[in-house]
Amino acid sequence: MSNNLAEQLKKLRSAERRVKPDEAWVKTTRGTLLMQVKNTLPPAARVTLKTRFSGFFRYALPREAVVWVRRPALAVASFLVLILGGSIMSVSAAEKSLPGDFLYTLKLATEQARMIMTTSNEDKVKLKTEFTSRRVEELKIVVKAPSPVDKPQRVAQVTEILKRDMTTLKEQLNEVSKEGPADKAVEMAKLVDQNSNQVIAALQETKSDVTAETKEKITEAQSAAADTGVKAIEVLAQKHQESNDSVPASDVAQAIQDHAKTVADATLQYVSSTGPTMLSSTTSATGTAATLNDLQFASTTASTTSSLLPSLVDQMKDATTQAFAYQKAADQLAASSSTAADAAAAAASGTTDIIPITSGATTTSGTTPKL
């Protein structure tokens, strides 16, 4: 029985090999079966190009890296939209705007965008010096304009921005000094030194047309400019010590002389415009101006004796700090005296019941303590 079964199976296998189904039937049957299988499966979600890119970046970049890159990218995009989204006429009008104007914010945003687009540290220094010169010109116009009610606010705005720009300029110069070649550092230091002297002198000229309260704001901006100028001279002195070929001693000495003269002139102008009630401050300021004048003569000797330069730079730095500290203190006293005088006049005229209160910076007898 088993032998017969085995014989029959062999015959079936032999017959199967001889069977050749029609190709058209096989193709139709295969297509039908595949269609039935497809209809039984759930619909697949459509994968868009955006989804594919998102998946790639999630796989290739960690989340922290994506956040780190996205923030500055969004900032740049915002500035581009701000600049490119407006008309050419609006941007042109913004360039002519002044502190307190509606378009002044757009002007500052445009400057910030230009700074972001600049990659070279040297180019950033050049651009920032250009912006500081703009602030000075804006201040001159605001001060000379007919006295609007908000002039003190406009002056305060532009001087605050100028102070911030000077601080940024000092930091940028420091980066160039550390990372850039010596010749570039010297070039940028000389540019910043010249710009700082110009800012100090120009701001001093505006003080005759403002109130005592506003003078203090301008003095603070001058102090920031002087501090940046000192940093520039320190960079020159440092590069001279590293290599006399980078900057000769005579160039450093000339920078000290020019800076000392600028600060001394500004201090003496302050002294000549200060009333007798500020005698103690003016006396101290006069002494500081004399020290700065002495530095001018000492720097002439240092041009041939470079070993004197570090000491002269330190003296210049201290005298510069004292000069503007005296001016600021005197500005504060003058503002307090002006406020007290206005209150006394109002009380005497019967327009107010407020009793004038003498500022803590002055004594009850009306004399001024020494600074």
C-alpha positions in Angstrom: 0.0 0.0 0.0 2.8 2.3 1.0 4.7 1.5 -2.2 1.7 2.3 -4.3 1.3 5.7 -2.5 4.9 6.6 -3.1 4.6 5.7 -6.7 1.6 7.9 -7.1 3.3 10.9 -5.5 6.2 10.5 -7.9 3.8 10.6 -10.8 2.2 13.8 -9.5 5.6 15.6 -9.1 6.4 14.6 -12.7 3.1 15.9 -13.9 3.6 19.2 -12.0 6.8 19.8 -13.8 5.1 19.5 -17.1 2.3 22.0 -16.2 3.0 25.5 -17.6 0.2 28.1 -16.7 -0.7 30.8 -19.1 1.5 34.0 -18.5 -1.5 36.4 -18.9 -3.5 34.4 -16.3 -0.5 34.5 -13.9 -0.1 38.3 -14.3 -3.8 39.0 -13.8 -4.0 36.8 -10.8 -0.9 38.4 -9.2 -2.4 41.9 -9.7 -5.7 40.8 -8.2 -4.0 39.4 -5.1 -1.9 42.5 -4.6 -4.9 44.7 -4.8 -6.8 42.6 -2.3 -3.8 42.8 0.1 -3.5 46.6 -0.3 -7.2 47.1 0.4 -6.9 45.3 3.7 -4.0 47.5 5.0 -4.7 50.9 6.8 -3.9 54.1 4.7 -0.3 55.3 5.1 0.3 58.8 6.3 1.7 61.1 3.6 5.4 62.0 4.3 6.0 65.6 3.1 9.3 67.2 2.4 9.1 69.3 5.5 8.6 66.1 7.6 11.6 64.5 6.0 13.8 67.5 6.8 12.5 67.7 10.3 13.3 64.1 10.9 16.8 64.5 9.6 17.6 67.4 11.8 16.1 65.7 14.9 18.4 62.8 14.1 21.5 64.7 13.2 21.4 67.6 15.7 20.7 67.5 19.5 17.9 69.8 20.8 20.4 72.1 22.6 22.2 72.8 19.3 19.0 73.6 17.5 18.0 76.1 20.2 21.5 77.7 20.2 21.3 78.2 16.4 17.7 79.3 16.2 17.9 82.3 18.5 20.5 84.4 16.6 18.9 83.3 13.4 15.5 84.6 14.5 17.1 87.9 15.6 18.7 88.4 12.2 15.4 87.5 10.5 13.6 90.0 12.6 16.0 92.8 11.6 15.8 91.9 8.0 12.0 92.0 8.1 12.2 95.3 9.8 14.5 96.8 7.3 13.4 95.1 4.1 9.7 95.2 5.0 9.5 98.9 5.0 9.7 101.2 2.0 12.9 102.9 0.9 11.3 106.2 1.8 10.7 105.0 5.4 14.3 103.9 5.8 15.6 107.1 4.3 13.4 109.1 6.7 14.7 107.1 9.6 18.3 107.9 8.7 17.5 111.6 9.2 15.5 111.0 12.4 16.6 112.3 15.8 16.2 111.1 19.4 12.6 111.3 20.4 11.3 111.0 16.8 9.0 108.2 15.8 11.4 106.6 13.3 14.5 106.9 15.5 14.0 103.3 16.8 14.1 102.1 13.1 17.4 104.0 12.7 18.9 102.2 15.6 17.6 98.9 14.5 19.1 99.4 11.1 22.5 100.1 12.7 22.2 97.0 14.8 21.4 94.9 11.7 24.5 96.3 10.0 26.6 95.3 13.0 25.2 91.8 13.1 25.9 91.3 9.4 29.6 92.4 9.9 31.8 89.5 10.6 35.3 91.0 10.9 36.2 92.5 14.3 38.1 95.3 12.7 35.1 96.2 10.5 32.9 96.2 13.6 35.2 98.7 15.3 35.1 101.0 12.3 31.3 100.7 12.1 30.9 101.5 15.8 33.1 104.6 15.6 30.9 105.8 12.8 27.8 105.3 15.0 29.4 107.2 17.9 30.0 110.1 15.6 26.4 110.0 14.6 25.3 110.2 18.2 27.4 113.3 18.7 25.9 115.0 15.7 22.4 114.1 16.9 23.2 115.6 20.3 24.4 118.8 18.7 21.2 119.2 16.7 19.0 118.4 19.7 20.8 120.9 21.9 20.7 123.7 19.4 17.1 123.2 18.4 14.4 125.5 19.8 13.7 124.4 23.4 11.0 121.7 23.2 9.4 120.5 26.4 11.1 117.1 26.0 14.6 118.3 25.3 16.1 116.9 28.6 14.5 113.5 27.7 16.0 113.6 24.2 19.4 114.5 25.5 19.2 111.8 28.1 18.3 109.2 25.4 21.1 110.0 23.0 23.8 110.3 25.7 22.7 107.0 27.2 23.1 105.3 23.8 26.4 107.0 23.3 27.7 105.7 26.6 26.6 102.2 25.6 28.2 102.5 22.2 31.5 103.6 23.8 31.5 100.6 26.1 30.8 98.3 23.2 33.6 100.0 21.2 36.1 99.4 24.1 35.1 95.7 24.2 35.5 95.3 20.4 38.9 96.9 20.6 39.9 94.5 23.3 38.8 91.6 21.0 40.9 92.9 18.2 43.9 93.3 20.5 43.6 89.7 21.7 42.7 87.9 18.5 43.9 90.0 15.6 47.3 90.6 14.2 49.4 93.4 15.9 49.3 95.8 13.0 45.4 95.6 12.9 45.3 96.1 16.7 47.5 99.2 16.4 45.4 100.6 13.5 42.1 100.1 15.3 43.6 101.5 18.6 44.7 104.7 16.8 41.2 105.0 15.2 39.4 104.6 18.5 41.8 107.0 20.3 41.2 109.7 17.7 37.4 109.1 17.8 37.3 109.4 21.6 39.1 112.7 21.6 36.7 114.1 19.0 33.7 112.9 21.1 35.1 114.5 24.3 35.7 117.8 22.7 32.4 117.9 20.8 30.4 117.1 23.9 32.1 119.8 25.9 30.9 122.4 23.4 27.2 121.4 23.9 27.3 122.0 27.7 26.8 125.8 27.4 23.3 125.3 25.9 21.8 122.9 28.5 20.6 122.9 32.0 22.6 121.7 35.0 20.7 118.4 35.1 21.4 117.8 31.5 25.1 118.6 31.9 25.5 115.6 34.2 24.3 113.3 31.4 26.7 114.7 28.9 29.6 114.5 31.4 28.8 110.8 31.9 29.0 110.3 28.1 32.3 112.2 28.1 33.7 110.0 30.8 32.7 106.8 28.9 34.5 108.2 25.8 37.6 109.1 27.8 37.6 105.6 29.3 37.5 104.1 25.8 40.3 106.4 24.7 42.5 105.3 27.7 41.9 101.7 26.6 43.1 102.5 23.1 46.3 104.0 24.5 46.8 101.0 26.7 46.6 98.8 23.7 49.2 100.9 21.9 51.5 100.8 24.9 51.1 97.0 25.1 51.8 96.4 21.5 54.9 98.7 21.8 56.2 96.5 24.7 55.6 93.4 22.6 57.4 94.8 19.6 58.8 98.2 18.8 58.2 97.4 15.2 54.4 97.3 15.7 54.2 100.8 17.2 57.2 103.1 18.1 57.4 104.8 21.4 56.9 108.2 19.8 53.4 107.1 18.6 52.4 106.1 22.1 53.8 109.3 23.6 51.9 111.4 21.0 48.6 109.5 21.9 49.2 110.3 25.6 49.9 113.9 24.7 46.7 114.3 22.6 44.5 112.6 25.1 45.9 114.7 28.0 45.4 117.9 26.1 41.8 117.0 25.1 40.8 116.2 28.7 42.7 119.2 30.1 41.0 121.6 27.6 37.6 120.2 28.4 38.3 120.5 32.2 39.5 124.1 31.9 36.4 125.0 29.8 34.3 123.6 32.6 36.2 125.6 35.2 35.7 128.9 33.2 32.0 128.3 33.0 31.4 127.3 36.6 30.1 129.8 39.1 31.8 130.8 42.4 29.6 128.4 44.4 31.5 125.5 42.9 34.9 126.8 44.0 36.1 123.6 45.8 35.3 121.6 42.7 36.8 124.0 40.3 40.0 124.2 42.4 40.3 120.4 42.3 39.6 120.3 38.6 42.2 123.0 37.9 44.8 120.9 39.7 43.8 117.9 37.6 44.1 120.0 34.4 47.6 121.1 35.5 48.5 117.4 36.0 47.3 116.6 32.5 49.3 119.5 31.1 52.4 118.2 32.8 51.8 114.9 31.2 51.9 116.5 27.8 55.5 117.7 28.5 56.5 114.4 30.1 55.2 112.5 27.1 57.7 114.4 24.9 60.6 112.9 26.9 58.9 109.4 26.8 59.0 109.5 23.0 62.7 108.6 23.3 62.6 106.9 26.6 60.0 104.1 26.3 60.6 102.9 29.9 58.6 105.9 31.1 55.5 105.0 29.1 53.8 102.5 31.5 54.0 105.1 34.3 52.7 107.9 32.1 49.8 105.7 31.0 48.8 105.1 34.6 49.1 108.8 35.5 47.0 109.7 32.5 44.3 107.1 33.5 44.0 108.4 37.0 44.0 112.1 36.0 41.3 111.4 33.4 39.1 109.6 35.9 39.5 112.5 38.4 38.8 115.2 35.8 35.3 113.9 34.9 34.6 112.8 38.5 35.0 116.5 39.6 32.8 117.7 36.7 30.1 115.2 37.5 30.1 116.1 41.2 29.9 119.8 40.3 27.1 119.2 37.9 25.1 117.4 40.6 25.7 120.3 43.1 24.7 122.8 40.5 21.5 120.8 39.7 20.7 120.6 43.4 21.3 124.4 43.9 19.1 125.1 40.9 16.3 123.0 42.2 16.5 124.6 45.6 16.6 128.1 44.1 13.5 127.4 42.0 11.7 126.1 45.0 12.6 129.1 47.1 11.5 131.5 44.3 8.2 129.7 44.0 7.7 129.8 47.8 8.5 133.5 47.9 6.0 134.3 45.2 3.3 132.4 47.0 2.8 129.9 44.2 3.6 126.9 46.4 3.4 125.9 50.0 6.5 123.6 49.6 9.4 124.6 51.9 12.7 124.5 50.0 14.9 121.6 51.2 18.6 122.0 50.7 20.3 119.0 49.0 22.4 116.7 51.1 25.3 117.7 48.9 25.4 121.2 50.3 25.4 122.5 53.9 22.6 124.5 55.5 24.7 127.6 55.5 24.9 127.5 51.7 28.6 126.6 51.5 29.8 123.7 49.5 31.8 120.9 51.2 35.1 120.0 49.6 35.0 117.0 47.2 
